[in-house]
Amino acid sequence: MQLKSIERIDFLDGLRGIAILLVVLYHTYSNAWIDLVPFFAPSHNFPLVKFGDLGVPLFFLISGFVITMSLERCKTFTEFIFKRWLRLFPAMLIATVLILLTASFFSFRPIGEVRYISAVSGLTFISPTFFDWIFHKDQGMLEGGFWSLFVEVKFYIVAGLIYFKYGQKKMIYALLIMFLIYTAFDISKTQFNPELALRLNAILDSLDFKYCGWFASGALFYRYFMNKDMTSFALGLSVALLSARNWGGFMSSTMIAFVFIIGMFASSMFSKNLQRFLSNKLLKFFGYISYPLYLIHENATISMIVQLHQRFNEVNPYILSIIPLAIMTLIAWIMAKYLEPQLKNWLKTKLS
């Protein structure tokens, strides 16, 4: 069965919308930057804030689904990688320029002062630890959230190479094997010599095997979505729950939140009512701007909140926070609606 010729699946955009809203809430109101915004302490234990970082594995699940679909639409590895690069690079370039040009206005950036050298990792989608190792110099990143893009790009390369050489099933098997290698090591690492365990952990971390389960799970859910294969559904659900264990442990409040997130994603594969809910205009809008908003929101938002609070300290900080969040949303929409498509079309014309 082949998917009908559509560019987007509405309920996936809704899931993206939920993922980015969770991430933005977490970066803004959680205890991640408690030294800068201590006045948000009352919100730290609010579930949508406390577990907002779970928006990232939700993005990974969506990516596993979408990339498996994208691979079927490409004829070669080169075509696939070019399309992925064309999807990621324009917004990253625009975000990089925007961050570098506006950095002087934000004196309370949580990750510190902007350095031009920090733009390299984002523009190449290569972790700064690689450049640190090559040049023996701390490079850093413009935004802390960029780390997940480095994981994504590794997934694109590995999945693409295996898919075009061996096919979809073996691609999923390979992702599962990489994930199980990490999980087995994580469970048994106390049995290793401490020095050896440290080295193995560093190797597996650099390869990002830890996150392969999310992508494999998304791919398995895609197989169910296309073929109604219950084995794929059951395996995808099991792998997602095991991946959640690697994130926060089985016996934790984080697992309860993960059960909700994973259950929502899994149910959206067959529930028409849930698909209709996820396809509402508000969630689709945030899904539409999710990538540029993810790239630009964290440091600018926190810095603006601190600066506004210093100037208008008699105003409730939660009310003040609406202003920078609205500004970031507007800028992300302008990027997604106008700037990104124009740059993408220009690059496509020049490079095709």
C-alpha positions as CSV (number, residue, x, y, z in Angstrom):
1,M,0.0,0.0,0.0
2,Q,1.4,3.4,-1.0
3,L,0.5,6.7,0.7
4,K,-1.6,9.0,-1.4
5,S,0.2,11.9,-2.9
6,I,0.1,14.4,0.0
7,E,2.8,16.6,1.3
8,R,1.8,16.7,4.9
9,I,-0.3,14.6,7.3
10,D,-2.4,17.1,9.3
11,F,-2.3,15.2,12.6
12,L,1.5,14.9,12.5
13,D,1.6,18.7,12.3
14,G,-0.6,18.7,15.4
15,L,1.9,16.4,17.1
16,R,4.7,18.7,16.1
17,G,2.7,21.6,17.6
18,I,2.4,19.8,20.9
19,A,6.1,18.9,20.9
20,I,7.2,22.5,20.4
21,L,4.8,23.9,22.9
22,L,6.1,21.4,25.5
23,V,9.7,22.4,24.7
24,V,9.0,26.1,24.9
25,L,7.1,25.8,28.2
26,Y,10.0,23.7,29.6
27,H,12.7,26.2,28.5
28,T,10.7,29.2,29.7
29,Y,9.1,28.1,33.0
30,S,11.0,25.1,34.3
31,N,13.9,25.2,36.7
32,A,16.4,24.9,33.8
33,W,17.3,28.6,34.3
34,I,16.3,29.1,37.9
35,D,19.2,31.5,38.6
36,L,17.9,33.9,35.9
37,V,14.2,33.5,36.4
38,P,13.6,32.5,40.1
39,F,10.2,34.1,40.0
40,F,8.9,31.2,37.9
41,A,9.5,28.7,40.7
42,P,5.7,28.2,41.3
43,S,5.5,26.6,37.8
44,H,8.3,24.2,38.2
45,N,6.1,21.2,39.2
46,F,3.3,22.0,36.8
47,P,3.2,18.8,34.7
48,L,3.3,20.5,31.2
49,V,6.3,22.4,32.4
50,K,8.1,19.8,34.5
51,F,7.9,17.2,31.7
52,G,8.2,19.6,28.8
53,D,11.6,18.2,27.8
54,L,9.6,15.1,26.6
55,G,8.7,17.2,23.6
56,V,12.2,16.2,22.2
57,P,11.6,12.4,22.1
58,L,8.1,13.2,20.6
59,F,10.0,15.0,17.8
60,F,12.2,11.9,17.4
61,L,9.1,9.6,17.1
62,I,7.6,11.9,14.5
63,S,11.0,12.0,12.7
64,G,11.2,8.2,12.6
65,F,7.7,8.1,11.0
66,V,8.3,10.9,8.5
67,I,11.8,9.9,7.5
68,T,10.6,6.3,6.7
69,M,7.9,7.9,4.5
70,S,10.4,10.2,2.9
71,L,12.8,7.4,2.1
72,E,10.1,5.7,0.1
73,R,9.7,8.9,-2.0
74,C,13.4,9.1,-2.9
75,K,15.3,7.1,-5.5
76,T,18.8,7.5,-4.2
77,F,20.7,8.2,-1.0
78,T,22.0,11.4,-2.5
79,E,18.5,12.6,-3.4
80,F,17.3,11.8,0.1
81,I,20.2,13.6,1.9
82,F,19.9,16.7,-0.4
83,K,16.2,17.0,0.4
84,R,16.9,16.6,4.2
85,W,19.6,19.2,4.0
86,L,17.3,21.5,2.0
87,R,14.7,21.1,4.8
88,L,17.1,21.9,7.6
89,F,19.7,24.3,6.3
90,P,17.7,27.4,5.2
91,A,16.0,27.9,8.6
92,M,19.3,27.2,10.4
93,L,21.1,29.8,8.3
94,I,18.4,32.4,8.9
95,A,18.3,31.6,12.6
96,T,22.1,31.8,12.8
97,V,22.2,35.2,11.1
98,L,19.4,36.5,13.3
99,I,21.0,35.3,16.5
100,L,24.4,36.8,15.6
101,L,22.8,40.2,14.6
102,T,20.6,40.5,17.7
103,A,22.9,39.0,20.4
104,S,24.0,42.4,21.6
105,F,20.4,43.2,22.6
106,F,20.1,40.2,24.9
107,S,22.4,40.7,27.9
108,F,21.1,37.8,29.9
109,R,21.4,34.9,27.4
110,P,21.4,31.7,29.6
111,I,24.2,30.0,27.7
112,G,26.4,33.1,27.6
113,E,27.8,35.5,25.2
114,V,27.6,34.7,21.4
115,R,30.8,33.8,19.6
116,Y,31.0,33.6,15.8
117,I,32.8,30.3,16.0
118,S,29.8,28.7,17.7
119,A,27.8,29.1,14.5
120,V,29.9,26.4,12.8
121,S,28.3,23.4,14.5
122,G,24.8,24.5,13.7
123,L,25.5,25.3,10.1
124,T,27.2,22.0,9.5
125,F,24.9,20.0,11.8
126,I,27.9,18.4,13.4
127,S,28.2,18.3,17.2
128,P,30.7,20.8,18.6
129,T,32.4,18.0,20.5
130,F,33.8,16.8,17.2
131,F,35.3,20.2,16.5
132,D,36.6,20.4,20.1
133,W,38.3,17.1,19.5
134,I,39.8,18.2,16.2
135,F,41.0,21.7,17.1
136,H,41.4,21.3,20.9
137,K,39.3,24.4,21.5
138,D,35.9,24.9,23.0
139,Q,33.5,25.8,20.2
140,G,30.1,25.8,21.8
141,M,26.7,26.2,20.2
142,L,24.5,29.3,19.5
143,E,21.5,27.5,21.1
144,G,21.5,24.6,23.5
145,G,18.6,22.9,21.7
146,F,20.7,22.4,18.6
147,W,22.0,19.1,20.1
148,S,18.9,17.2,18.9
149,L,19.6,18.3,15.3
150,F,23.0,16.6,15.5
151,V,21.2,13.4,16.6
152,E,18.6,13.8,13.8
153,V,21.3,14.2,11.1
154,K,23.1,11.0,12.3
155,F,19.8,9.2,12.0
156,Y,19.3,10.5,8.5
157,I,22.7,9.3,7.3
158,V,22.6,5.9,9.0
159,A,18.9,5.2,8.0
160,G,19.5,6.4,4.4
161,L,22.6,4.3,3.8
162,I,21.0,1.1,5.2
163,Y,17.6,1.7,3.5
164,F,19.1,2.2,0.0
165,K,21.4,-0.8,0.4
166,Y,19.2,-3.3,2.2
167,G,15.7,-2.0,2.4
168,Q,13.3,-0.7,5.0
169,K,13.0,-3.8,7.3
170,K,16.8,-4.1,7.7
171,M,17.0,-0.4,8.3
172,I,14.6,-0.8,11.3
173,Y,16.5,-3.9,12.5
174,A,19.7,-2.0,12.5
175,L,18.3,0.9,14.5
176,L,16.8,-1.6,17.0
177,I,20.2,-3.4,17.3
178,M,22.0,-0.1,18.0
179,F,19.4,0.9,20.5
180,L,19.6,-2.5,22.3
181,I,23.4,-2.3,22.4
182,Y,23.1,0.9,24.3
183,T,20.3,-0.4,26.6
184,A,22.2,-3.6,27.4
185,F,25.3,-1.6,28.2
186,D,23.3,0.9,30.3
187,I,21.8,-1.9,32.4
188,S,25.0,-3.8,32.9
189,K,27.7,-1.1,33.0
190,T,28.2,-1.4,36.8
191,Q,29.7,-4.8,36.0
192,F,32.4,-3.3,33.8
193,N,35.8,-2.0,34.9
194,P,35.0,1.7,35.7
195,E,37.6,3.0,33.2
196,L,36.3,0.7,30.5
197,A,32.7,1.6,31.3
198,L,33.6,5.3,31.0
199,R,35.2,4.8,27.6
200,L,32.3,2.6,26.2
201,N,29.8,5.1,27.5
202,A,31.7,7.9,25.7
203,I,31.7,6.0,22.4
204,L,28.0,5.1,22.6
205,D,27.1,8.7,23.5
206,S,29.1,10.0,20.6
207,L,27.2,7.6,18.3
208,D,23.8,8.5,19.9
209,F,22.7,4.9,20.1
210,K,20.6,6.0,23.0
211,Y,18.1,7.7,20.8
212,C,17.9,5.1,18.0
213,G,14.9,3.4,19.7
214,W,12.7,6.5,19.2
215,F,13.5,6.6,15.5
216,A,12.9,2.8,15.1
217,S,9.6,3.1,17.0
218,G,8.5,5.9,14.7
219,A,9.4,3.8,11.7
220,L,7.5,0.8,13.1
221,F,4.4,3.0,13.6
222,Y,4.7,4.1,10.0
223,R,4.6,0.5,8.9
224,Y,1.4,0.0,11.0
225,F,-0.1,3.2,9.6
226,M,0.5,2.0,6.0
227,N,-0.2,-1.7,6.3
228,K,-2.2,-2.1,9.6
229,D,0.5,-4.6,10.7
230,M,-0.2,-5.2,14.3
231,T,3.2,-6.8,14.9
232,S,4.8,-3.5,13.9
233,F,2.4,-1.6,16.2
234,A,3.1,-3.8,19.2
235,L,6.9,-3.7,18.6
236,G,6.9,0.1,18.1
237,L,5.0,0.6,21.3
238,S,7.4,-1.7,23.2
239,V,10.5,0.0,21.8
240,A,9.1,3.4,22.7
241,L,8.4,2.4,26.3
242,L,11.9,0.9,26.6
243,S,13.4,4.1,25.1
244,A,11.5,6.0,27.8
245,R,13.3,3.9,30.4
246,N,16.6,5.1,29.1
247,W,15.4,8.7,29.4
248,G,14.1,8.7,33.0
249,G,13.9,5.1,34.4
250,F,10.9,2.8,34.6
251,M,10.0,3.6,38.2
252,S,9.7,7.4,37.9
253,S,7.1,10.1,37.4
254,T,8.8,10.7,34.1
255,M,7.6,7.3,32.9
256,I,4.0,8.2,33.7
257,A,4.3,11.3,31.5
258,F,6.0,9.2,28.8
259,V,3.1,6.7,28.9
260,F,0.8,9.6,28.1
261,I,3.0,11.0,25.3
262,I,3.7,7.6,23.7
263,G,0.0,6.6,24.1
264,M,-1.1,9.7,22.3
265,F,1.3,9.2,19.4
266,A,0.3,5.5,19.1
267,S,-3.4,6.2,19.3
268,S,-3.1,8.9,16.6
269,M,-2.2,6.1,14.2
270,F,-5.8,4.8,14.2
271,S,-8.1,7.1,16.2
272,K,-10.0,9.3,13.8
273,N,-11.3,11.5,16.7
274,L,-7.7,12.0,18.0
275,Q,-6.6,12.8,14.4
276,R,-9.3,15.4,14.1
277,F,-8.3,17.0,17.4
278,L,-4.6,17.1,16.4
279,S,-5.6,18.6,13.1
280,N,-7.1,21.8,14.7
281,K,-5.8,25.1,13.5
282,L,-3.9,26.1,16.6
283,L,-1.8,22.9,16.9
284,K,-1.2,22.9,13.1
285,F,0.0,26.5,13.3
286,F,2.5,25.6,16.0
287,G,3.5,22.5,14.0
288,Y,4.0,24.7,11.0
289,I,6.4,27.0,12.8
290,S,7.9,24.4,15.1
291,Y,11.4,24.1,13.4
292,P,12.2,27.9,13.3
293,L,10.7,28.4,16.7
294,Y,12.8,25.6,18.1
295,L,15.9,27.2,16.7
296,I,15.5,30.7,18.0
297,H,13.3,30.8,21.1
298,E,15.3,29.8,24.2
299,N,18.0,32.3,24.9
300,A,16.2,35.3,23.5
301,T,13.0,34.5,25.4
302,I,14.7,34.1,28.8
303,S,16.8,37.2,28.2
304,M,13.8,39.4,27.2
305,I,11.9,38.1,30.3
306,V,14.7,39.1,32.6
307,Q,15.2,42.5,31.0
308,L,11.4,43.2,31.1
309,H,11.2,42.1,34.7
310,Q,14.0,44.5,35.7
311,R,12.2,47.4,34.0
312,F,8.6,46.5,35.0
313,N,9.1,44.5,38.3
314,E,5.7,45.5,39.5
315,V,4.0,43.5,36.7
316,N,3.4,39.8,37.2
317,P,6.3,38.0,35.4
318,Y,4.0,35.4,33.9
319,I,2.1,38.2,32.2
320,L,5.4,39.8,31.1
321,S,6.5,36.5,29.6
322,I,3.7,36.6,27.1
323,I,5.4,39.5,25.2
324,P,8.7,37.7,24.4
325,L,6.9,34.4,23.6
326,A,4.6,36.3,21.2
327,I,7.6,38.0,19.6
328,M,9.4,34.7,19.1
329,T,6.2,33.1,17.7
330,L,5.8,36.0,15.2
331,I,9.4,35.8,14.1
332,A,9.2,32.0,13.7
333,W,6.1,32.5,11.5
334,I,7.8,35.1,9.3
335,M,10.7,32.6,8.9
336,A,8.4,29.7,8.0
337,K,6.1,31.6,5.8
338,Y,8.4,33.9,3.9
339,L,12.1,33.7,4.5
340,E,12.7,30.0,4.6
341,P,10.7,29.2,1.4
342,Q,12.5,31.9,-0.5
343,L,15.9,30.8,0.5
344,K,15.0,27.2,0.0
345,N,13.8,27.8,-3.6
346,W,17.0,29.9,-4.3
347,L,19.2,27.1,-3.0
348,K,17.3,24.5,-4.9
349,T,17.6,26.4,-8.1
350,K,21.3,27.0,-7.7
351,L,22.2,23.5,-6.6
352,S,19.9,21.3,-8.6
